[in-house]
Amino acid sequence: MLDSNFCNIAYLVAAVLFILDLKWMAHPRTAVRGNRAGALAMLIAVAATLLSDQFRVGQGGIGWDYVLIGLAAGTVIGAGAALKVKMTNMPELVGLFNGFGGVASVLVAAAAIVEAMRRLGEGSTLDAQLAVAIVVTAIIGSVTFFGSYVAFGKLAEFLAVKWKLHPWQRAVKYGFIVLLIGASVLYAATEGFAPWAIVVVASAVMMSAILLSKKDSFPALNQLKILSFAASLVLAVLVVMNPNDQALFWALVAVAGLLGVCLTFSIGGADMPVVIALLNSYSGLAAAATGFVIGNTVLIIAGSLVGASGIILTMIMCKAMNRSLANVMFTALGPSADTPDADEVYKHVKSTSAEEIAMMLEIAQRVVIVPGYGMAVAQAQHAVRDLANLLEEKYDTEVEYAVHPVAGRMPGHMNVLLAEANIPYDKLREMDDANSTIETVDVCIVVGANDVVNPVARTDPKSPIAGMPIIDVDKARTVIVIKRSLSPGFAGIPNPLFALDNTLMFFGDAKKAFTELIAAVKES
């Protein structure tokens, strides 16, 4: 067993590695090194904790068998996700993993209450500082878990949808609801259906009703957000005043879970990068609060780093959409009464073919590709790379990529997909950098993007996306938009870019479209 001095030194080393991890992850050239530093830091932290005198694993504390079972389960889940989950499914995986952190924090807080009462004995009460830490952990952890489940469900397209679900989607959606209601009713029965147990059941029923909805908004949803937030605060005060009452604790967890569902359920796909960043911050804050509960220094440090970096990223995402966090959380993005009719906007849309685009690319000196969610859905990143390589080799064309901060479903989503296709990082241009030279671009190819290239954000002050920074592709000499149809983006408004004189629409699946373009360029 490690004494406290050795354990603190190990925690210090882990903390330094966590900080270096964040620094190195800020650039693709050092990201792999950062990833390894973070993994090593976590290994040191876990090993030091298990071998410390405080937790006494195998010596009057928890047995090594439970620890090994937990390690094995985590290894199987983590390795399976790393090997099997595609890059295109990374947003929902990130959302799900955020939820794991939240539920772990809630369970640790519950265990801390039981352990503290066992040590103190009957008639004693918890220390006020510990009670406050437990309450904070319960609220943030529960909001994170249930909010992350909703984000996962919306990204995996089985929550708030009207279409028929795949068998696995039905199993996850309805299985979670059955488990949620079943667990709450079972808990209430063991408590003799006491008043606070009824609160748990009522919260579970309301959450289930929301999760079964086929629309992501309904009357009084914002009022329910405010009510569940107020109820969480009241229950938090009651738990601090009566820390021995475990029924109050679970009522707080249930109501905070309802708050998490309400906060996340109305948020659409356009705002998902903000939600993912915010939930990531929540999971870090929950971990930091858990560190105070169990007296673990490195957990406080690591959780604070994640919480701070997550909230900074959230603010960056909000700025990239010209929206406040409150607007994202309480206002659904959508068309207004002043939104023009799509039929009127699209009267002069011109379509094109792969052969016609190939002739344009033959004489183009500079081409910029703007990736969007449509590229992710079609898994077209490798085909995009192949076309770029062909243009560079055959015509010596300068090909670059303009990436909007909120394109996709999580921060850096497009960067991740392009990196998977081994596209050099120095070819990626941030929005402001790309806009500074966009007028010199001969051909700009938009792949499945919509709202992030909609010029009404710049020209129409009454538009729902007015003021949102966009990539000014409409200023390029020729714009090729690859989309399945003229359907609107997640903002729900038509895009006049599609009908401009310098724009041509190439309708179809992005991967198929680029395959056709590659064949046409080779034949030209």
Backbone torsions as a table, in degrees:
resi	resn	phi	psi	omega
1	MET	NA	142.2	178.9
2	LEU	-86.9	135.6	174.0
3	ASP	-77.8	174.5	-172.2
4	SER	-62.5	-34.3	-178.6
5	ASN	-65.3	-48.9	178.9
6	PHE	-63.4	-38.6	-179.3
7	CYS	-64.0	-42.6	179.6
8	ASN	-66.5	-36.3	176.5
9	ILE	-63.9	-42.6	177.9
10	ALA	-62.1	-41.0	178.1
11	TYR	-63.4	-38.8	179.5
12	LEU	-64.2	-44.1	177.8
13	VAL	-61.0	-44.1	179.3
14	ALA	-62.4	-41.6	-179.5
15	ALA	-62.6	-43.1	178.1
16	VAL	-62.1	-42.1	178.8
17	LEU	-64.9	-36.8	177.1
18	PHE	-62.5	-42.3	179.9
19	ILE	-65.3	-44.1	176.8
20	LEU	-63.5	-34.5	177.2
21	ASP	-57.1	-49.5	179.9
22	LEU	-63.4	-39.8	179.8
23	LYS	-63.9	-47.5	-177.2
24	TRP	-71.4	-30.6	179.8
25	MET	-70.8	-8.7	-177.9
26	ALA	-75.0	-10.8	-179.8
27	HIS	-138.3	137.0	-177.1
28	PRO	-57.5	-33.2	-177.3
29	ARG	-66.7	-26.5	-179.3
30	THR	-112.4	6.0	-174.9
31	ALA	-64.2	-39.1	179.8
32	VAL	-63.7	-42.7	177.0
33	ARG	-61.2	-41.2	178.4
34	GLY	-63.8	-40.7	178.4
35	ASN	-60.5	-43.8	179.6
36	ARG	-67.9	-37.4	178.2
37	ALA	-63.9	-41.5	177.8
38	GLY	-63.8	-41.3	178.6
39	ALA	-65.0	-41.8	178.6
40	LEU	-65.0	-40.5	178.6
41	ALA	-61.1	-42.9	179.5
42	MET	-66.5	-38.5	177.5
43	LEU	-61.5	-45.1	179.3
44	ILE	-63.0	-44.4	-178.0
45	ALA	-63.7	-44.8	-179.2
46	VAL	-66.4	-44.3	-179.5
47	ALA	-62.6	-44.6	179.9
48	ALA	-63.2	-38.4	-180.0
49	THR	-66.7	-45.3	-178.0
50	LEU	-66.8	-29.4	-177.7
51	LEU	-96.2	2.1	-177.2
52	SER	-78.4	158.0	177.6
53	ASP	-66.7	-27.4	-175.0
54	GLN	-62.9	-40.3	-174.4
55	PHE	-96.6	-17.4	171.0
56	ARG	48.3	48.1	179.3
57	VAL	-64.0	125.6	179.8
58	GLY	79.2	-1.3	-179.3
59	GLN	-129.7	65.1	-179.3
60	GLY	91.0	-13.2	175.4
61	GLY	-98.1	-147.7	179.4
62	ILE	-68.4	146.4	-178.3
63	GLY	-78.4	154.4	179.6
64	TRP	-64.8	-25.1	-180.0
65	ASP	-62.3	-41.8	178.2
66	TYR	-65.9	-40.4	179.1
67	VAL	-61.6	-46.2	-178.6
68	LEU	-66.2	-36.4	176.3
69	ILE	-62.4	-44.8	178.6
70	GLY	-63.1	-42.7	178.3
71	LEU	-63.1	-41.6	180.0
72	ALA	-65.0	-44.2	179.9
73	ALA	-62.9	-44.7	179.5
74	GLY	-64.7	-37.9	179.0
75	THR	-64.7	-43.5	179.4
76	VAL	-63.1	-45.9	-179.2
77	ILE	-64.9	-47.4	-177.8
78	GLY	-65.6	-46.4	180.0
79	ALA	-65.5	-40.0	178.8
80	GLY	-62.3	-42.7	179.0
81	ALA	-65.3	-42.7	-178.0
82	ALA	-63.9	-35.8	-175.4
83	LEU	-87.4	-32.0	-170.6
84	LYS	-102.3	-33.0	-174.4
85	VAL	-74.9	129.3	-180.0
86	LYS	-77.0	157.8	178.4
87	MET	-60.2	-32.3	179.7
88	THR	-68.0	-21.1	178.5
89	ASN	-99.5	10.4	-177.3
90	MET	-63.5	-36.7	179.7
91	PRO	-58.2	-47.0	-179.6
92	GLU	-67.7	-31.3	177.2
93	LEU	-66.3	-42.9	177.9
94	VAL	-60.8	-43.7	177.7
95	GLY	-60.3	-42.3	-179.3
96	LEU	-66.0	-42.4	-179.8
97	PHE	-67.1	-33.5	173.1
98	ASN	-59.0	-40.0	179.2
99	GLY	-64.8	-37.7	177.3
100	PHE	-58.9	-41.8	178.2
101	GLY	-62.8	-38.6	179.8
102	GLY	-65.9	-47.3	-178.1
103	VAL	-68.8	-31.8	176.2
104	ALA	-62.6	-40.6	179.4
105	SER	-64.3	-41.1	178.8
106	VAL	-62.9	-44.3	-178.9
107	LEU	-65.9	-37.0	177.2
108	VAL	-65.6	-40.6	178.3
109	ALA	-62.9	-42.4	178.9
110	ALA	-64.0	-42.4	178.9
111	ALA	-64.8	-34.5	-180.0
112	ALA	-64.5	-37.6	177.6
113	ILE	-63.5	-48.1	-178.9
114	VAL	-61.2	-45.4	-178.5
115	GLU	-66.1	-41.7	-179.9
116	ALA	-63.9	-42.1	179.5
117	MET	-68.8	-32.5	177.4
118	ARG	-66.1	-40.8	-179.7
119	ARG	-70.4	-40.2	-175.5
120	LEU	-76.7	-31.6	-178.8
121	GLY	87.0	171.4	-178.5
122	GLU	-63.9	146.1	176.3
123	GLY	84.6	-6.4	179.3
124	SER	-97.6	170.5	179.6
125	THR	-135.1	159.0	-178.6
126	LEU	-73.3	153.0	173.0
127	ASP	-63.1	142.0	-176.2
128	ALA	-59.8	-41.1	179.8
129	GLN	-62.3	-42.8	178.2
130	LEU	-65.8	-39.9	179.8
131	ALA	-62.3	-42.8	179.0
132	VAL	-64.5	-42.8	179.0
133	ALA	-61.3	-40.6	179.1
134	ILE	-64.3	-41.6	-179.8
135	VAL	-64.4	-46.1	179.4
136	VAL	-61.5	-42.5	178.6
137	THR	-61.9	-43.5	-178.6
138	ALA	-62.9	-45.4	-177.6
139	ILE	-66.4	-54.4	-176.1
140	ILE	-65.4	-41.2	-179.4
141	GLY	-63.6	-42.8	-179.4
142	SER	-69.1	-43.3	176.7
143	VAL	-59.6	-42.2	-179.8
144	THR	-63.8	-45.6	-177.2
145	PHE	-64.2	-53.2	-176.3
146	PHE	-71.8	-35.8	175.5
147	GLY	-64.5	-39.1	179.4
148	SER	-68.5	-36.0	176.9
149	TYR	-62.6	-41.6	178.7
150	VAL	-64.6	-44.1	178.1
151	ALA	-60.2	-43.8	177.3
152	PHE	-60.1	-45.6	-178.4
153	GLY	-64.9	-37.0	179.7
154	LYS	-74.4	-37.4	177.7
155	LEU	-69.6	-36.0	177.6
156	ALA	-83.3	0.2	171.2
157	GLU	63.8	42.5	170.8
158	PHE	-124.2	1.7	173.5
159	LEU	-114.6	140.7	178.6
160	ALA	57.8	44.4	177.5
161	VAL	-130.7	154.6	-177.6
162	LYS	-104.4	-11.6	-176.4
163	TRP	-82.5	169.3	-178.7
164	LYS	-71.9	136.3	-176.6
165	LEU	-89.8	151.7	171.5
166	HIS	-72.0	159.0	-178.6
167	PRO	-54.1	-42.1	-178.6
168	TRP	-68.0	-32.9	178.2
169	GLN	-67.4	-42.6	177.4
170	ARG	-62.8	-41.6	-178.6
171	ALA	-61.7	-43.8	-179.3
172	VAL	-69.8	-46.6	-176.0
173	LYS	-63.5	-55.5	-175.5
174	TYR	-78.2	-29.6	175.8
175	GLY	-63.9	-40.7	178.6
176	PHE	-63.8	-41.8	-179.0
177	ILE	-66.4	-43.4	177.8
178	VAL	-61.9	-43.1	178.4
179	LEU	-63.4	-41.3	-178.7
180	LEU	-63.6	-50.6	-179.0
181	ILE	-69.8	-41.3	179.7
182	GLY	-60.4	-44.4	-179.7
183	ALA	-65.3	-39.4	-179.0
184	SER	-68.6	-40.4	178.8
185	VAL	-67.6	-40.7	177.7
186	LEU	-61.9	-42.5	178.2
187	TYR	-63.3	-44.1	-179.7
188	ALA	-62.4	-37.2	179.5
189	ALA	-65.4	-40.0	179.1
190	THR	-67.7	-24.0	179.0
191	GLU	-94.5	8.5	-179.9
192	GLY	67.1	27.9	-178.9
193	PHE	51.5	46.3	175.6
194	ALA	-68.3	163.7	-175.5
195	PRO	-53.6	-46.2	-178.4
196	TRP	-68.9	-29.2	175.7
197	ALA	-68.3	-34.4	176.4
198	ILE	-65.0	-34.9	176.6
199	VAL	-61.4	-39.9	178.5
200	VAL	-62.5	-46.4	-179.9
201	VAL	-64.1	-43.8	-179.6
202	ALA	-61.9	-41.3	178.2
203	SER	-63.9	-41.8	179.4
204	ALA	-63.9	-40.5	179.1
205	VAL	-64.8	-43.4	179.2
206	MET	-65.5	-40.8	176.6
207	MET	-60.9	-43.2	-178.9
208	SER	-63.6	-40.2	179.5
209	ALA	-63.0	-41.1	178.0
210	ILE	-65.7	-44.8	-177.7
211	LEU	-65.7	-23.7	178.3
212	LEU	-83.9	-12.9	-177.8
213	SER	-64.5	142.9	178.4
214	LYS	-94.6	-0.3	175.1
215	LYS	-118.8	149.4	-178.3
216	ASP	-91.4	7.4	174.1
217	SER	-149.8	150.9	177.6
218	PHE	-156.4	161.9	-178.1
219	PRO	-56.1	141.5	175.5
220	ALA	74.0	10.6	178.3
221	LEU	-64.5	-43.8	178.2
222	ASN	-63.4	-37.2	177.5
223	GLN	-65.3	-36.3	178.2
224	LEU	-67.5	-34.8	175.2
225	LYS	-59.9	-48.8	-178.1
226	ILE	-65.2	-41.7	-178.9
227	LEU	-64.9	-44.8	-179.9
228	SER	-67.8	-32.7	176.1
229	PHE	-66.1	-45.4	179.1
230	ALA	-64.0	-41.7	179.0
231	ALA	-63.7	-36.5	178.2
232	SER	-63.7	-41.0	179.2
233	LEU	-65.1	-42.6	179.4
234	VAL	-62.6	-46.5	179.7
235	LEU	-65.6	-33.6	177.7
236	ALA	-61.9	-43.2	178.3
237	VAL	-64.4	-41.2	-179.9
238	LEU	-64.8	-37.8	179.0
239	VAL	-66.7	-41.4	178.4
240	VAL	-63.4	-36.6	-180.0
241	MET	-77.0	-28.1	-179.3
242	ASN	-130.3	64.7	-173.5
243	PRO	-65.5	-15.7	-179.8
244	ASN	-79.8	-15.4	-175.6
245	ASP	-86.0	98.0	-177.3
246	GLN	-70.1	-24.6	177.3
247	ALA	-63.5	-37.9	176.4
248	LEU	-63.0	-40.3	-179.5
249	PHE	-60.3	-47.3	-178.3
250	TRP	-70.8	-29.4	173.4
251	ALA	-64.4	-40.5	177.0
252	LEU	-62.8	-44.0	179.2
253	VAL	-60.2	-42.5	-177.9
254	ALA	-66.3	-45.3	-179.1
255	VAL	-68.1	-38.9	176.2
256	ALA	-64.3	-34.4	175.1
257	GLY	-63.0	-41.0	176.2
258	LEU	-61.4	-40.0	177.0
259	LEU	-61.7	-43.5	178.9
260	GLY	-60.7	-41.9	178.4
261	VAL	-64.5	-46.3	-177.9
262	CYS	-63.7	-41.6	-177.4
263	LEU	-64.8	-34.6	-172.4
264	THR	-96.0	-26.9	-169.3
265	PHE	-65.1	-35.3	-175.4
266	SER	-84.5	-2.6	-175.9
267	ILE	-85.6	127.3	-176.2
268	GLY	-87.5	179.0	-175.8
269	GLY	-61.8	-32.5	-179.1
270	ALA	-63.1	-27.8	-177.6
271	ASP	-99.3	5.1	-176.3
272	MET	-62.1	-35.3	175.6
273	PRO	-57.5	-37.8	177.6
274	VAL	-65.5	-44.8	-177.9
275	VAL	-62.9	-45.0	-179.7
276	ILE	-60.8	-44.8	178.9
277	ALA	-63.6	-40.6	-178.6
278	LEU	-67.9	-43.6	178.7
279	LEU	-65.4	-33.5	174.7
280	ASN	-62.4	-41.2	176.9
281	SER	-64.5	-42.5	177.6
282	TYR	-57.6	-45.0	-177.8
283	SER	-63.1	-36.1	176.5
284	GLY	-66.9	-43.1	178.2
285	LEU	-64.2	-38.4	177.2
286	ALA	-63.3	-40.5	178.1
287	ALA	-64.6	-41.7	178.9
288	ALA	-63.0	-42.5	177.9
289	ALA	-64.0	-37.0	176.9
290	THR	-63.7	-35.7	176.7
291	GLY	-59.6	-38.0	176.1
292	PHE	-68.8	-35.6	-178.7
293	VAL	-64.2	-45.1	-175.5
294	ILE	-100.5	3.1	177.6
295	GLY	68.0	40.7	-177.9
296	ASN	-110.4	113.0	-173.7
297	THR	-64.6	-46.4	-174.7
298	VAL	-67.8	-29.1	176.8
299	LEU	-68.2	-37.4	176.6
300	ILE	-64.2	-44.6	-178.6
301	ILE	-65.2	-50.5	-178.0
302	ALA	-63.3	-42.9	179.0
303	GLY	-63.5	-39.3	178.4
304	SER	-65.3	-40.3	177.8
305	LEU	-62.0	-46.3	179.7
306	VAL	-65.5	-43.4	180.0
307	GLY	-62.1	-44.6	-178.8
308	ALA	-68.1	-46.3	-179.4
309	SER	-64.8	-36.0	178.9
310	GLY	-65.4	-41.5	-178.6
311	ILE	-72.7	-33.5	175.1
312	ILE	-63.4	-44.7	178.2
313	LEU	-63.0	-38.0	177.5
314	THR	-60.2	-44.2	179.1
315	MET	-64.5	-37.8	177.7
316	ILE	-62.9	-42.9	179.1
317	MET	-64.0	-42.2	178.7
318	CYS	-62.5	-42.5	178.9
319	LYS	-62.5	-37.0	-179.7
320	ALA	-67.8	-15.9	177.7
321	MET	-111.7	2.2	-178.8
322	ASN	56.7	41.1	-179.5
323	ARG	-134.2	151.1	175.6
324	SER	-84.5	161.6	179.0
325	LEU	-64.0	-38.6	178.2
326	ALA	-61.9	-37.9	178.9
327	ASN	-65.3	-39.2	178.3
328	VAL	-65.3	-42.4	-173.9
329	MET	-76.5	-28.7	-172.1
330	PHE	-117.6	-6.4	-176.9
331	THR	-126.8	122.5	177.6
332	ALA	-79.1	133.1	179.3
333	LEU	-77.5	127.8	-178.8
334	GLY	-173.8	173.2	-177.7
335	PRO	-64.9	152.6	178.2
336	SER	-115.0	-178.4	-180.0
337	ALA	-64.5	-24.6	-178.5
338	ASP	-88.7	-2.2	-179.1
339	THR	-68.5	125.6	-178.2
340	PRO	-67.0	157.8	180.0
341	ASP	-72.7	137.7	-176.6
342	ALA	-61.9	-39.2	-179.3
343	ASP	-60.5	-36.5	179.2
344	GLU	-70.9	-41.3	-178.1
345	VAL	-66.1	-37.8	-172.1
346	TYR	-97.9	23.5	-178.2
347	LYS	-63.2	-31.5	-172.3
348	HIS	-115.3	30.7	178.5
349	VAL	-68.6	136.1	179.7
350	LYS	-117.3	129.3	177.3
351	SER	-98.3	163.3	-177.7
352	THR	-140.3	-178.3	-178.9
353	SER	-127.4	167.7	179.9
354	ALA	-63.1	-38.4	-178.5
355	GLU	-65.3	-39.9	179.8
356	GLU	-67.9	-40.9	178.3
357	ILE	-64.7	-38.7	179.9
358	ALA	-60.1	-37.9	178.0
359	MET	-66.6	-37.0	176.9
360	MET	-66.4	-42.1	-178.5
361	LEU	-68.2	-25.7	-179.0
362	GLU	-64.0	-32.4	-177.5
363	ILE	-106.0	-0.3	-179.1
364	ALA	-77.7	133.1	176.7
365	GLN	-92.1	-29.6	-178.8
366	ARG	-135.0	126.2	-179.6
367	VAL	-125.3	134.0	176.2
368	VAL	-120.8	129.3	178.5
369	ILE	-105.0	129.7	179.4
370	VAL	-111.3	103.5	-178.0
371	PRO	-81.0	148.1	176.6
372	GLY	-139.6	-171.1	-176.0
373	TYR	-62.6	-29.5	178.0
374	GLY	-60.3	-33.7	176.0
375	MET	-66.1	-39.1	179.5
376	ALA	-66.1	-44.5	-178.8
377	VAL	-62.1	-41.6	-178.6
378	ALA	-82.0	-7.4	-176.0
379	GLN	52.7	49.6	-173.2
380	ALA	-97.5	6.8	-173.5
381	GLN	-61.4	-35.2	179.9
382	HIS	-71.3	-36.7	177.0
383	ALA	-67.8	-37.0	176.0
384	VAL	-61.1	-45.1	177.8
385	ARG	-61.6	-42.5	-177.8
386	ASP	-63.3	-39.5	177.7
387	LEU	-65.4	-43.4	179.9
388	ALA	-61.2	-44.9	178.9
389	ASN	-61.9	-40.1	179.9
390	LEU	-63.5	-43.6	179.6
391	LEU	-63.9	-40.9	-179.7
392	GLU	-66.3	-40.5	-177.1
393	GLU	-76.1	-39.7	-173.6
394	LYS	-84.4	-39.5	-174.2
395	TYR	-118.9	0.0	-175.9
396	ASP	58.2	37.3	-179.6
397	THR	-76.9	143.2	173.8
398	GLU	-85.8	113.7	-177.6
399	VAL	-115.9	127.9	178.3
400	GLU	-132.9	172.1	-177.7
401	TYR	-128.4	126.2	177.3
402	ALA	-100.8	120.1	-172.7
403	VAL	-116.1	121.6	176.5
404	HIS	-82.5	141.8	-176.6
405	PRO	-58.2	-31.5	-176.4
406	VAL	-110.7	18.3	175.0
407	ALA	-70.1	132.0	-178.7
408	GLY	99.4	-154.2	-173.1
409	ARG	-121.3	3.4	174.5
410	MET	-155.5	158.5	178.6
411	PRO	-56.6	128.5	178.8
412	GLY	77.5	14.4	-175.9
413	HIS	-58.6	-47.7	-178.9
414	MET	-66.5	-38.0	178.1
415	ASN	-59.9	-41.1	-179.9
416	VAL	-63.6	-44.8	-178.2
417	LEU	-66.4	-41.4	179.5
418	LEU	-67.9	-36.0	176.8
419	ALA	-65.5	-36.6	178.1
420	GLU	-60.5	-33.0	179.8
421	ALA	-85.7	10.0	177.8
422	ASN	61.1	35.1	174.5
423	ILE	-82.0	125.8	-176.9
424	PRO	-56.0	136.1	-176.2
425	TYR	-63.4	-30.3	-177.2
426	ASP	-72.0	-6.2	174.6
427	LYS	-89.3	-8.9	179.8
428	LEU	-86.6	131.4	-179.9
429	ARG	-116.2	131.7	174.4
430	GLU	-69.8	162.8	-171.9
431	MET	-54.7	-50.9	-176.6
432	ASP	-64.2	-39.5	179.2
433	ASP	-64.8	-43.7	179.5
434	ALA	-64.7	-41.4	-178.2
435	ASN	-65.5	-28.1	-176.6
436	SER	-66.5	-22.7	-179.2
437	THR	-125.7	14.9	-173.1
438	ILE	-63.6	-26.8	-177.8
439	GLU	-71.0	-16.4	179.1
440	THR	-93.3	1.9	-177.9
441	VAL	-81.0	129.1	179.8
442	ASP	-75.8	-47.6	178.9
443	VAL	-134.0	126.0	176.1
444	CYS	-112.3	120.5	-178.2
445	ILE	-104.8	115.9	179.2
446	VAL	-97.2	121.0	-174.6
447	VAL	-110.4	92.3	173.5
448	GLY	73.9	10.2	176.2
449	ALA	-91.7	154.8	-179.3
450	ASN	-140.5	-75.8	-174.8
451	ASP	-63.0	-32.7	-176.0
452	VAL	-76.4	-3.2	175.4
453	VAL	-126.2	16.3	-176.9
454	ASN	-83.2	114.1	-175.2
455	PRO	-67.3	-13.9	178.9
456	VAL	-64.3	-21.2	176.0
457	ALA	-61.9	-26.9	-179.0
458	ARG	-98.2	-25.6	-169.8
459	THR	-110.6	-20.9	-174.7
460	ASP	-118.0	103.5	-178.4
461	PRO	-66.7	-14.5	-180.0
462	LYS	-92.8	-4.1	-178.4
463	SER	-71.0	148.0	176.2
464	PRO	-59.2	-24.5	-179.6
465	ILE	-106.5	19.7	-179.3
466	ALA	-56.6	133.2	178.7
467	GLY	85.5	-9.1	179.0
468	MET	-68.7	125.5	176.7
469	PRO	-61.9	130.7	-179.1
470	ILE	-127.3	167.9	170.0
471	ILE	-85.7	120.5	-171.1
472	ASP	-80.1	60.4	-176.3
473	VAL	-65.7	-24.3	-178.7
474	ASP	-64.3	-15.7	179.6
475	LYS	-87.3	-7.9	176.8
476	ALA	-69.9	161.3	-177.0
477	ARG	-67.7	-40.9	175.8
478	THR	-138.0	136.6	179.3
479	VAL	-119.4	127.7	173.9
480	ILE	-111.5	119.9	179.9
481	VAL	-108.2	118.8	179.1
482	ILE	-101.1	112.0	-178.7
483	LYS	-147.2	156.2	177.0
484	ARG	-68.8	-37.2	-175.6
485	SER	-157.3	-172.9	176.8
486	LEU	-91.6	15.3	-179.2
487	SER	-60.0	147.4	-177.4
488	PRO	-72.3	164.5	174.0
489	GLY	-78.1	-166.3	-176.2
490	PHE	-69.5	-16.4	175.1
491	ALA	-74.8	-15.1	175.5
492	GLY	75.4	19.3	-177.7
493	ILE	-120.8	149.3	179.3
494	PRO	-68.6	155.1	-178.1
495	ASN	-113.9	106.8	-178.2
496	PRO	-65.6	-11.3	175.1
497	LEU	-55.0	-37.5	-174.6
498	PHE	-65.4	-19.5	-176.9
499	ALA	-109.8	7.3	179.7
500	LEU	-69.2	158.1	-177.9
501	ASP	-63.0	-31.4	-177.0
502	ASN	-95.4	14.0	-178.4
503	THR	-112.8	137.4	173.1
504	LEU	-125.1	137.1	-179.7
505	MET	-98.0	130.3	174.2
506	PHE	-115.6	98.5	-172.2
507	PHE	-80.3	137.5	176.0
508	GLY	145.7	171.7	174.9
509	ASP	-61.1	137.5	-173.6
510	ALA	-61.0	-43.0	-178.3
511	LYS	-65.6	-43.5	178.5
512	LYS	-65.3	-39.6	-179.1
513	ALA	-62.5	-43.9	-179.9
514	PHE	-70.5	-32.1	175.2
515	THR	-63.0	-40.8	177.6
516	GLU	-67.3	-38.3	179.2
517	LEU	-64.5	-41.9	179.3
518	ILE	-61.1	-44.2	179.3
519	ALA	-63.7	-40.6	-178.9
520	ALA	-67.4	-40.0	178.9
521	VAL	-65.7	-39.5	179.2
522	LYS	-64.1	-34.3	-177.4
523	GLU	-84.3	-18.0	-174.2
524	SER	-72.2	NA	NA
